[in-house]
Amino acid sequence: MPSFDVSRSRFRLADEHVVVLSEMAAGQEVPEEYAAAHKELVECGLVHRDGKLSQLLLPLMETILSPVVVISLEMGGRQGKLHHGMMIGQDDVVAHEAWPGQPEAEYSLVEPKMLVWKLADMVNLKQSPAARESALPAVGTTVGTVEAGLTGLENLPHGSTAEQERELVARGLAAGGALAGPEPALLTELISELRSSWRMTAAWQSTHDGSPGVAGRGFAVWDCGPLGYWLRELPEEPLPADRITPATPFRLVRTDAKTIWTRITALLPGDGEIQHAEAR
């Protein structure tokens, strides 16, 4: 069920609720297949029985319908995949955060000056004590090999020990091949300690050679707990998923929280870029 918290300007909404609100905010009829979602919005008070949206929703819906910059955050971990993000509008900033196993995401209004802090919080960025030393500062292989190692982790029987986990991961990496020297042991450790892998991308309207188009930037990180943060240099973001194959080169380079913070800040368009986006 949808719900809201007036004190913190936040809303819990499933995708179908957002579709209904977007159609209504744009002055369109709500599709028949979304009648149940519409009824839930009426029952919780976000839609009045006369068909008008609650005043509480206006900043949220104005930003969702007309974002200047859209930031997408895709995260993967042991609880599956989650999709978070942020929409930056002319006047307001809206963040949305998913929850494992729940259909609703939390949508909240963010103070514009705090949006970098909010993005850092979404990826659980921590300036923690020095991470455990690793054998190498970087590791390179192929996407297929990494996926083989991750599959070993996914097939882990319930109640397995850490040693059994590493053994399954190592076996998967060996089946994938394309690793030599100390790299198999390091990648086994990184996958075994992996808390989450995530990719953050920003996109906005722009022009290229005088033609309208979309500009964007992105980067990806592995959070390996006691082994620290690792920047995924290859495949380089933003890269369409359909261009990635098992043979695509894969490379991780050790990094730190300060560098990730700088990357998040650099992800956002500069003054000239954002002014052009607003003009469009």
NORFEN-V37764 format. One record per pair of residues at least 12 apart in sequence whose C-alpha atoms are under 10 Angstrom apart, sorted by the first residue. I is the first residue (numbers start at 0). GAP is how many residues later the second one is. Records with the same first field share a line. If there is no record, write none. Layout:
# NORFEN-V37764
I->GAP  GAP
This chain:
# NORFEN-V37764
0->12  13  16  36  39  40  42  43  102  103
1->12  15  35  38  39  40  41  42  43  44  101  102  103  104
2->37  38  40  41  42  43  101  103
3->40  41  42  52  53  102  103  104
4->51  103
5->50
7->100  101  102
8->47  48  50  51  98  99  100  101
9->46  47  50  84  85  86  96  97  98  99  100
10->35  45  46  49  85  93  94  95  96  97  98
11->84  85  86  91  92  93  94  95  96
12->24  28  83  85  90  91  92  93  94
13->23  84  88  89  90  91  92  93
14->22  88  89  90
15->17  18  19  20  21  22  87  88
16->17  19  20  21  22  23  24  87
17->19  20  43  46
18->12  15  18  19
19->14  15  17  18  21  27
20->16  17  20  25  26  32  36  40  43  44
21->39  40  42  43
22->42
23->14  23  27  28  29  37
24->27  28  32  33  36  37  40
25->35  36  39
37->13
40->12
41->12
58->30  32  33  34  35  50
59->27  29  32  33  34  35  47  48  49
60->33
61->27  28  29  30  32
62->23  24  25  26  27  28  29  30  31  46
63->22  23  24  25  28  29  30
64->22  24
65->21  22  23  24
66->19  20  21  22  23  24  25  26  27  137  138  210  211
67->19  20  21  22  23  25  135  136  137  206  207  208  209  210  211  212
68->17  18  19  20  21  24  133  134  135  136  146  147  199  200  205  208  209
69->15  16  17  18  19  24  131  132  133  134  135  146  198
70->13  14  15  16  17  24  48  129  130  131  132  133  145  146  147  196  197
71->12  13  14  15  24  127  128  129  130  131  146
72->12  13  23  24  46  49  50  125  126  127  128  129  145  147
73->49  123  124  125  126  127  146
74->47  48  121  122  123  124  125  145  146  147
75->118  119  120  121  122  123  146
76->77  117  118  119  120  121  146
77->75  76  116  117  118
78->20  21  22  116  117
79->20  21  74  116
80->17  18  19  20  115  116  117
81->15  16  17  18  19  23  116
82->13  14  15  16  17  22  115
83->12  13  14  15  21  22  23  35  38  39  116
84->12  13  22  34  37  115  116  117
85->21  22  23  24  29  32  33  116
86->22  23  115  116
87->22  24  27  116
88->23  189
89->188
90->20  21
91->17  18  19  20
92->15  16  17  18  19  20  21  22
93->13  14  15  16  17  18  21
94->12  13  14  15  20  23  24  27
95->12  13  26
96->25
114->150
115->145  146  148  149  151  152
116->144  147  148
118->81  142  145  146
119->137  140  141  144  145
122->73  74  75  76  77  98  100
123->72  99
124->98  104  131  132  133  135  136
125->102  103  130  131  132  135
126->129  130  131
127->97  98  100  128  129
128->97  99
129->96  97  98  126
130->93  94  95  96  97  98  125
131->93  94  95  96
132->93  94  95
133->51  52  55  56  93  94  120
134->47  48  50  51
135->46  47  50  51  117  118
136->49  93  115  116  117  118
137->45  48  49  92  93  94  95  113  114  115  116  117
138->40  43  44  45  47  48  91  93  111  112  113  114  115
139->38  39  40  43  44  47  92  93  94  109  110  111  112  113
140->32  35  36  37  38  39  42  43  46  93  106  107  108  109  110  111
141->34  35  36  37  92  93  103  104  105  106  107  108  109
142->33  35  91  92  101  102  103  104  105  106  107  108
143->29  31  32  33  34  100  101  102  103  104  105  106
144->27  28  29  30  31  32  33  34  101  102  103  104  105
145->23  26  27  30  31  32  41  42  45  100  104  105
146->25  26  29  99
147->21  22  23  24  25  26  27  28  29  98
148->17  19  20  21  22  23  24  25  26  27  35  38  39  42  43
149->18  19  20  22  23  38  41  42  44
150->17  18  21  22
151->13  14  15  16  17  18  19  20  21  39  40
152->12  13  14  15  16  17  19  38  39  41
153->14  15
154->13  14
155->12  13
161->30  31
162->29
164->23  24  26  27
165->19  22  23  24  25  26  27
166->21  25
167->20  24
168->15  16  18  19  20  21  22  23
169->14  15  16  17  18  19  21  22
170->13  17
171->16
172->12  14  15
175->70
177->69
185->41
186->65
188->35  38
189->32  33  34  35  36  37  38  39  40  62
190->31  32  33
191->32  33
192->29  30  31  32  33  34  35
193->28  29  30  31  32  33  34  35
194->27  28  29  30  31
195->25  26  27  28  29
196->23  24  25  26  27  32  33  34  35
197->21  22  23  24  25  33  34
198->19  20  21  22  23  33  38  39
199->17  18  19  20  21  37  38  63  64  67
200->15  16  17  18  19  36  37  38  63  66  67
201->13  14  15  16  17  36  62  65  66  67
202->12  13  14  15  35  64  65  66
203->12  13  64  65  69  70  72  73  74  76
204->68  69  71  72  73  74  75
205->67  68  70  71  72  73  74
206->69  70  73
211->68
213->63
214->54  58  62
215->21  22  51  52  53
216->20  21  22  49  50  51  52
217->18  19  20  21  45  46  48  49  50
218->12  13  14  15  16  17  18  19  20  41  44  45  48
219->12  13  14  15  16  17  18  32  40  43
220->12  31  32  33  34  39
221->30  31  32  33
226->27
227->26  27  28  29
228->23  24  25  26  27  28  30  31
229->21  22  23  24  25  26  27  30
230->20  21  22  23  24  25  28  29
231->18  19  20  21  22  23
232->16  17  18  19  20
233->14  15  16  17  18  19
234->13  14  15  16  17
235->13  14  15
